[in-house]
Amino acid sequence: MTNLPLAICVIAFMLSSLSTQTQALDRTIITSGTGEVFAEPNMAEINLQLEAINLDGNRAKSDVDRRVNRFLSAIKRLDLDDSSVVASTLQLNLNYEYRNQARVFIGYQASRNVAVTLEKLDLLNQLMDIALDSGIDQIGHIQFKVTNENKYQRLAQQLAIADSKKKAARLATAYGATLGPIVQIQYQGAATHVPEAQFRMRSMSRSAMQDKAPGKYLHNQLRFSDHINVIFELIIDNCAVGSGGFKCQVTKKRHRGPPWRFLHPVQQTTISLRLASLSLQRQLLE
């Protein structure tokens, strides 16, 4: 009887150690899935910039406004919606430059931006011609887009999900296991990769332009991508071993021996020690 408390302490320590081992034996598989969808652009957003510098601020403003109005009037023949063209308000700033280490005022700088959404790409060449004829100073950027982008993003997400499942199932099978339930999903988010516009504008006189072929505007496909990380539990020997511990299916066949003999060896030892602990407790009570 004097050794019973010591035995109980030893068993308690072993049970604690086995519990830690059981947690360490949790088996999961982490996979990542990616999905990519490509689409041909069918629209473009064009940003145009105009500026003028003059010692007289009113003249600088009038110069920019005149060219903007000329451009807006000319693009009416393209039959664009009013909402497709946005002309920003005028910005007027003092412009200086340094001469002989001294800052010298050189005039007022007036500037405006004009944004055009073109839903027909075959009109892009005509739009560039109008911009040149109207005295547009600079084309800020041309961003190609596609209508209904959400459709392509959802498709990329579905492909990423299917890819993660396929990878996880293939790896689990290769190691003699099957996939259990999902433990965790880590979503990275979708992305749209828009290629920069590549275009060639004709750098020649107005008279020479009439005899030359129109300028060409080249674009690449749009790429929609998605990425996802997933953690699955693994099922090994009819036992799901995951964050919740062992979950084993009970067989209906009759076999000799204790009912827990089909469990993992660590689990069998845990149950045996717990039974021994209960036996010692009964002896103490007696």
GIVENVEN-V103541 format. One record per residue. N is the residue number from 1. SS is DSSP state (a for helix, b for strand, c for the rest). PHI is phi in radians with two decimals (none if undefined). NEAR is the number of other C-alpha atoms within 12 Angstrom. Layout:
N_SS_PHI_NEAR ; N_SS_PHI_NEAR
This chain:
1_c_none_13 ; 2_c_-1.21_9 ; 3_c_-1.59_12 ; 4_a_-1.14_19 ; 5_a_-1.02_16 ; 6_a_-1.12_14 ; 7_a_-1.12_21 ; 8_a_-1.11_26 ; 9_a_-1.08_17 ; 10_a_-1.11_19 ; 11_a_-1.13_27 ; 12_a_-1.08_22 ; 13_a_-1.12_18 ; 14_a_-1.17_23 ; 15_a_-1.11_26 ; 16_a_-1.10_17 ; 17_a_-1.14_18 ; 18_a_-1.18_24 ; 19_a_-1.11_23 ; 20_a_-1.15_17 ; 21_a_-1.13_19 ; 22_a_-1.10_25 ; 23_a_-1.14_20 ; 24_a_-1.19_18 ; 25_c_-1.47_24 ; 26_c_-0.98_27 ; 27_c_-2.01_29 ; 28_b_-2.37_32 ; 29_b_-2.27_35 ; 30_b_-1.93_27 ; 31_b_-2.26_33 ; 32_b_-2.15_28 ; 33_b_-2.22_31 ; 34_b_-2.23_31 ; 35_b_-2.44_30 ; 36_b_-2.31_29 ; 37_b_-2.33_28 ; 38_b_-1.95_24 ; 39_b_-2.48_30 ; 40_c_-1.40_24 ; 41_c_-1.15_32 ; 42_c_-2.23_25 ; 43_b_-2.69_28 ; 44_b_-2.58_35 ; 45_b_-1.99_31 ; 46_b_-2.01_34 ; 47_b_-1.95_31 ; 48_b_-1.98_35 ; 49_b_-2.23_33 ; 50_b_-2.28_38 ; 51_b_-2.68_33 ; 52_b_-2.63_36 ; 53_b_-2.15_27 ; 54_b_-2.67_25 ; 55_c_-1.11_21 ; 56_c_-1.76_21 ; 57_a_-1.07_24 ; 58_a_-1.13_22 ; 59_a_-1.21_20 ; 60_a_-1.09_29 ; 61_a_-1.11_29 ; 62_a_-1.11_25 ; 63_a_-1.08_29 ; 64_a_-1.16_37 ; 65_a_-1.06_32 ; 66_a_-1.09_25 ; 67_a_-1.25_32 ; 68_a_-1.12_38 ; 69_a_-1.12_23 ; 70_a_-1.11_20 ; 71_a_-1.15_35 ; 72_a_-1.10_32 ; 73_a_-1.24_20 ; 74_a_-1.25_23 ; 75_a_-1.36_30 ; 76_a_-1.11_18 ; 77_a_-1.26_14 ; 78_a_-1.45_28 ; 79_c_1.01_19 ; 80_c_-1.56_21 ; 81_c_-1.17_17 ; 82_a_-1.06_17 ; 83_a_-1.28_13 ; 84_a_-1.46_24 ; 85_b_-2.20_28 ; 86_b_-2.23_23 ; 87_b_-1.87_28 ; 88_c_-1.25_19 ; 89_c_-1.26_18 ; 90_c_-1.29_26 ; 91_b_-2.03_24 ; 92_b_-2.16_26 ; 93_b_-2.26_24 ; 94_b_-1.37_22 ; 95_b_-2.04_23 ; 96_b_-2.20_17 ; 97_b_-2.53_13 ; 98_b_-1.67_11 ; 99_b_-2.29_10 ; 100_c_0.94_7 ; 101_c_1.12_7 ; 102_b_-2.22_9 ; 103_b_-1.45_12 ; 104_b_-2.08_14 ; 105_b_-1.31_18 ; 106_b_-1.97_19 ; 107_b_2.51_22 ; 108_b_-1.61_26 ; 109_b_-1.87_29 ; 110_b_-1.78_31 ; 111_b_-2.55_35 ; 112_b_-2.54_34 ; 113_b_-2.00_30 ; 114_b_-2.21_34 ; 115_b_-1.87_31 ; 116_b_-2.16_38 ; 117_b_-1.77_33 ; 118_b_-1.87_36 ; 119_c_-1.57_27 ; 120_c_-2.25_25 ; 121_a_-1.17_28 ; 122_a_-1.23_20 ; 123_a_-1.64_27 ; 124_a_-1.11_34 ; 125_a_-1.10_26 ; 126_a_-1.12_25 ; 127_a_-1.11_41 ; 128_a_-1.15_36 ; 129_a_-1.10_28 ; 130_a_-1.11_26 ; 131_a_-1.08_33 ; 132_a_-1.13_31 ; 133_a_-1.15_24 ; 134_c_-1.51_27 ; 135_c_1.49_27 ; 136_c_-1.14_33 ; 137_c_-1.38_25 ; 138_b_-2.66_23 ; 139_b_-1.71_29 ; 140_b_-1.10_20 ; 141_b_-2.89_22 ; 142_b_-2.14_31 ; 143_b_-1.92_34 ; 144_b_-1.44_37 ; 145_b_-2.45_35 ; 146_c_-2.38_31 ; 147_c_-1.23_20 ; 148_c_1.01_15 ; 149_a_-1.08_28 ; 150_a_-1.04_19 ; 151_a_-1.09_16 ; 152_a_-1.26_29 ; 153_a_-1.18_30 ; 154_a_-1.13_24 ; 155_a_-1.13_25 ; 156_a_-1.10_31 ; 157_a_-1.14_31 ; 158_a_-1.09_25 ; 159_a_-1.16_26 ; 160_a_-1.14_32 ; 161_a_-1.11_30 ; 162_a_-1.09_25 ; 163_a_-1.15_25 ; 164_a_-1.13_33 ; 165_a_-1.15_31 ; 166_a_-1.11_21 ; 167_a_-1.11_26 ; 168_a_-1.10_32 ; 169_a_-1.14_28 ; 170_a_-1.16_18 ; 171_a_-1.19_21 ; 172_a_-1.07_25 ; 173_a_-1.11_17 ; 174_a_-1.09_12 ; 175_c_-1.79_16 ; 176_c_1.28_15 ; 177_c_-2.32_25 ; 178_b_-2.25_29 ; 179_b_-1.35_37 ; 180_b_-1.74_31 ; 181_b_-1.22_24 ; 182_b_-1.32_25 ; 183_b_-1.62_24 ; 184_b_-2.74_20 ; 185_b_-2.13_22 ; 186_b_-2.01_19 ; 187_b_-1.72_20 ; 188_b_-1.51_19 ; 189_b_1.78_21 ; 190_b_-1.53_27 ; 191_b_-2.53_23 ; 192_b_-2.08_28 ; 193_b_-1.81_24 ; 194_c_-1.81_26 ; 195_c_-1.23_23 ; 196_b_-1.27_21 ; 197_c_-1.19_26 ; 198_b_-2.05_17 ; 199_b_-2.49_20 ; 200_c_-2.14_17 ; 201_c_-1.82_24 ; 202_c_-1.29_23 ; 203_c_-1.84_14 ; 204_c_-2.64_13 ; 205_c_-1.22_12 ; 206_a_-1.05_13 ; 207_a_-1.17_11 ; 208_a_-1.26_12 ; 209_a_-1.11_17 ; 210_c_-1.13_13 ; 211_c_-1.71_11 ; 212_c_-1.89_15 ; 213_c_-1.22_12 ; 214_c_-1.08_22 ; 215_c_-1.15_24 ; 216_c_-1.90_21 ; 217_b_-2.18_25 ; 218_b_-1.77_23 ; 219_c_-2.53_25 ; 220_c_-1.76_22 ; 221_c_-1.25_24 ; 222_b_-1.47_30 ; 223_b_-2.08_27 ; 224_b_-1.88_35 ; 225_b_-2.29_32 ; 226_b_-2.53_32 ; 227_b_-2.50_31 ; 228_b_-2.58_29 ; 229_b_-1.95_29 ; 230_b_-2.32_33 ; 231_b_-1.96_29 ; 232_b_-1.93_34 ; 233_b_-1.35_33 ; 234_b_-1.85_37 ; 235_b_-1.85_30 ; 236_b_-2.21_28 ; 237_c_0.93_21 ; 238_c_1.15_21 ; 239_b_-2.13_27 ; 240_b_-1.46_30 ; 241_b_-1.95_34 ; 242_b_-2.52_30 ; 243_c_-1.13_24 ; 244_c_-1.57_22 ; 245_b_1.54_26 ; 246_b_-1.36_31 ; 247_b_-2.32_25 ; 248_b_-1.84_24 ; 249_c_-1.43_18 ; 250_c_-1.56_16 ; 251_c_-1.37_15 ; 252_c_-1.59_7 ; 253_c_-1.29_9 ; 254_c_-1.62_11 ; 255_c_-2.39_12 ; 256_c_-1.35_9 ; 257_c_1.89_9 ; 258_c_-1.13_14 ; 259_a_-1.18_19 ; 260_a_-1.65_21 ; 261_a_-1.23_21 ; 262_a_-1.52_26 ; 263_c_-1.37_27 ; 264_c_-1.07_25 ; 265_a_-0.91_17 ; 266_a_-1.11_27 ; 267_a_-1.17_29 ; 268_a_-1.05_22 ; 269_a_-1.10_25 ; 270_a_-1.05_28 ; 271_a_-1.13_24 ; 272_a_-1.07_23 ; 273_a_-1.16_27 ; 274_a_-1.17_24 ; 275_a_-1.12_19 ; 276_a_-1.11_22 ; 277_a_-1.12_26 ; 278_a_-1.11_18 ; 279_a_-1.12_18 ; 280_a_-1.16_24 ; 281_a_-1.12_19 ; 282_a_-1.14_13 ; 283_a_-1.11_16 ; 284_a_-1.14_16 ; 285_a_-1.18_10 ; 286_c_-1.27_8
